[in-house]
Amino acid sequence: MPETPVLLSEQEAVQEKFKEMIRETLESVFRSFSDGSAFSGINPYELREKICNLGFLPQEGKGFDRVLEETEKVILPHMLRTWSTNYMPHLHSPVLTETICSELIIACFNDSLDSWDQGPAATELEESMVHGLADLFGFPADKADGSFTSGGSQSNISAIIAARDWYCARRFNRDVKKEGLPPEYSKLRLYTSEISHFSMDKACHILGMGYNAVRKIPVDSKCRIDVDAFKKMVEDDVAAGLYPFCAVATFGTTDFGSIDDARSMREVCDKYGMHLHADAAYGSGLIMSQKYKERISAISLCDSLTADFHKMFLLPISCSAILVKDAELLKCFELHADYLNREEDEEDGYINLVGKSMQTTRRFDALKVFMAFQTRGVDGYGKIIDKAVGNASYFYDRIAADPEFLAPVEPELSSVVFALKSGDEVNKKVRRQLLSEGTVIGQTVMDGRVMLKFTLLNPNLEPAKIDEIIVRIKELGTQFA
Ligand SMILES: Cc1ncc(COP(=O)(O)O)c(C=O)c1O
């Protein structure tokens, strides 16, 4: 029996060896850190050199034990420890323990979601989860549909493709899938807030419309779309011979967590025959909170939505879904191949999910959502979300009352953008210094000013720890002023 088995199998010796590998791997992970910091603080040059010295592809394999040893020594100590309460820069979450086990199951079986015969249970579970999610967000379960994707960017581009094809069919009687783009294509316009996620711009570039097709709507003092400006922009564009085909309401902007007024946006979209997409990559997590879910209730008025489970829901990367109110919208991805998803099989009840996705080979990410939902239930998840939102309010209240800080926007979700009043350079230095101490916070720009940012997702973060970080930021602020 070789030292490192090539594959899993029914043989007991293989299974015993594999269990040992898993146990050793976990021990390496746990040995690689010894305090609560989020990062070792190593500088990029030193880390680059260490990584380069690892080598690339040896002629003779070293065997698992030796590779794990080197990985533990060189790589693991400098990985980001997302579970640390000192980590708060991005919409990048720690992960629920049960879903690390889900990842192990996913990797063991390696089922793929393109055709039923590549993942029978995976296909059926994804279907069941997609319809459950549609219902949860207020889409009609019998008409709605969806698909898991690699992340919010892919969910957003999927929605924009669906919206474009739907609009071109209705407006120009054009089947984009078969005939390609209509001559009016360069006049299509998509509307989204000026602080929405850049995946909208990327999508419009990839779809051949270019960044110019993205109309950026100004935001109000709470960082939400100015609906009057939106109406006026659409009216002016229609008058100028352009074709508004889609609007995107953000339910949780990346920096501020602000939630656009999708109810008012719906009226404009109905008037002009536009698709309304909800980018709820961030804010979708509020659905689990009895206390805060009303804040995102207008999602149900949208035609499609993006929900990321690798953000507020605390699942391992990657895990996102695109959901559509009308299953017809996802037909834009349907295509049959003799070798993969034969129509005759589908007539006999074998579902081939490749027909609803941009991807072909696709991970069984739905298992993570299933295991987390079942493990935590609404109550357990509600507590996690409430803690994140509550922590953001606590932090905001503390700094809004402190004359050394600026705190321009009260949070609706779990991020707070703020700054020391002592200026851009001081704020930049504070963030860099904290990074070298193992505390990772965010940095952004608002109205031309450098701002710091806390994105609070970690349910283990306690107010006392928030107070501690505020004290340290103020100390560093004085040092660098
Ligand atoms: C509002 C919003 N939409 C979309 C995305 C893109 O998600 P992903 O990074 O999963 O592609 C993000 C990422 O932070 C986001 O904040």
The ligand as an SDF file (V2000), in Angstrom:
LIG
                    3D

 16 16  0  0  0  0  0  0  0  0999 V2000
  -22.8710   44.4820   -3.5850 C   0  0  0  0  0  0  0  0  0  0  0  0
  -21.9550   43.4540   -4.1860 C   0  0  0  0  0  0  0  0  0  0  0  0
  -22.3130   42.8520   -5.3270 N   0  0  0  0  0  0  0  0  0  0  0  0
  -21.5290   41.9280   -5.9220 C   0  0  0  0  0  0  0  0  0  0  0  0
  -20.3170   41.5850   -5.3810 C   0  0  0  0  0  0  0  0  0  0  0  0
  -19.4400   40.5840   -6.0860 C   0  0  0  0  0  0  0  0  0  0  0  0
  -19.4490   39.3990   -5.3960 O   0  0  0  0  0  0  0  0  0  0  0  0
  -18.2830   38.3120   -5.6210 P   0  0  0  0  0  0  0  0  0  0  0  0
  -17.0720   38.8900   -4.9890 O   0  0  0  0  0  0  0  0  0  0  0  0
  -18.8290   37.1260   -4.9200 O   0  0  0  0  0  0  0  0  0  0  0  0
  -18.1340   38.1180   -7.0870 O   0  0  0  0  0  0  0  0  0  0  0  0
  -19.8910   42.1800   -4.1850 C   0  0  0  0  0  0  0  0  0  0  0  0
  -18.5930   41.8450   -3.6030 C   0  0  0  0  0  0  0  0  0  0  0  0
  -18.1980   42.3450   -2.5880 O   0  0  0  0  0  0  0  0  0  0  0  0
  -20.7310   43.1370   -3.5750 C   0  0  0  0  0  0  0  0  0  0  0  0
  -20.3790   43.7690   -2.4610 O   0  0  0  0  0  0  0  0  0  0  0  0
  1  2  1  0
  2  3  1  0
  2 15  2  0
  3  4  2  0
  4  5  1  0
  5  6  1  0
  5 12  2  0
  6  7  1  0
  7  8  1  0
  8  9  2  0
  8 10  1  0
  8 11  1  0
 12 13  1  0
 12 15  1  0
 13 14  2  0
 15 16  1  0
M  END
$$$$
